[in-house]
Amino acid sequence: MHKQGISEKRFWFQRLSKTSLRALHILGIVGIGGGILLSVDKTQWLNYWYLAMTTGCILMLWEIVRDWRWLIQLKGVLTLVKVGLLGLFVPLANFKPELLIAILFLSVIVSHGPAGLRHYSIVHRRQIDSKKEIKG
């Protein structure tokens, strides 16, 4: 905490805020996943879509504002690939389940992969550490 130059109160506020956003994002993804994988009518899971997209955009913006290098680290690049795969939901509507599964696999790699993988810079061709990271 002190290395980051923020107070303990601010640290905990940021940590709990990010954790809450992630929890809401996962809830949205679960709702979307159930709807797509079980072929449920879109009207039944559309609110989950809005929740996942809103929280996902906020989490991406959080990372970019915190440190722009997130965009060139593998965790940022793979997140942008996931957004690209989401964009294929319209032209490849018959492949939504497969696209969703690919997105989920990429999410696990980004979230649970080793730091050397997540922090690998595609520009520098080596691991670069982020600054001011608040886990959550």
N, C-alpha and C positions, 0 to 999 in steps of 0.2 A: 504494500500500500504506500509506504513512504517513498519507495523508489519511483513510484508513478506521480508523486507530488499531489495527491488528493487526500482529502480527509477521510477518516474511517466511515463517517456518516455518508458521504458522497459515494464512496466505494460500494457500500452495501446497497444504497439506492440504485446505483447503476447495475450492480450484479443481479439484484432481485428484479429490476425492470427487464433486463435482457433475458433472464430465466423465464419470466412470465410471458414475454413475447414468444420465446421458443415453445413454451407449453401450448400457447394458443395456436401457433403455427402447426405444431404436430397434431392438435385436435382437428384443424382444418384439413390437413393431409389425410388423416384417418377417415374423415367424412367423405372426402373426394375418392379415396381409394375404395372404400366400401361401395360407393355409388357406381364407380367405373367397373370395378372387378365383378360386381354382382349384377351388372346391367340394370341398375335402378334408374327410374325416370329422372332426368336431369333436374327437374323442379324440386326433387326430394333432397338433393345435395348441393344445390347452387349456393346456398348461404355458407356452406363449408368452403366452397371455392373462393367466395369473397373474403372470408376470414384468412385462408391460406395465402392468397395473393397480397392482401393488405399487410399482414404480418411479415411475409417474405420480403416485400419491398422495404418495409421499415428496417428489418434486420440487415438487408443489403446496404441501405443508406447509412445505417449505424457504422458498419464496417468501413465503408468508403470514406466517411467523414473522419473516423478515428485514424485511419492510415490509408492513404490512396494506394499504397503498395499491395493492399489486399487484391486489387484488380490484376496484378501480375503474378501473384502467388497462386499455386495450384488450387487452393481452396476457393479463391475468387474466380479463377478461370473455369473450374468445374461447375461452380454455381451459375455462371453465365451460360455454360453448355446446357445445364438443366433448364434455364429460361428458354433457350433455343429449342429444346425438345418440347417444352410446353407450347411453343408457337406452332409446332407440327400437329397439335391436336386438331386443328381446323382442316388442313389439306389431307391429313392422314387419319381421319376420324375413325376408320375401321381398326386402327392400330393403337387406340388409346390405352388398352390394358398393357400392351407391350411397352409403349412409351412411358407409362406410369412406372412400370417395374424397372426400367432403365434409370429413370429419375431417382427412384428409391435406392437403387444400388449405388448411384453416384453420391447420394446423400450420406449413405453409410461410410463410404470412402472418405468423404470430406470431413464428416464428424468424428469418426473413430480411427482414422488412419494415423500413423505415427507423425510426429511434428516435422520430421525431415521430408515427408511427402506433402503434408498440408502447407508448409511454409516454403516449399521449393518455388523459386522464381523462374518463370519461363524466359525471362529476359536475361537475368544474371547467370542462369544455369547452375545455381547452387541455392542452398537454403538461406533465406534472409528472415530474420526475426522481426516481428511486428513490434510497434511501440504502443504503449498505453493500452494493452489488451485487458479487457474486463471479461473474465470467463462468465459463462452463464448458459 
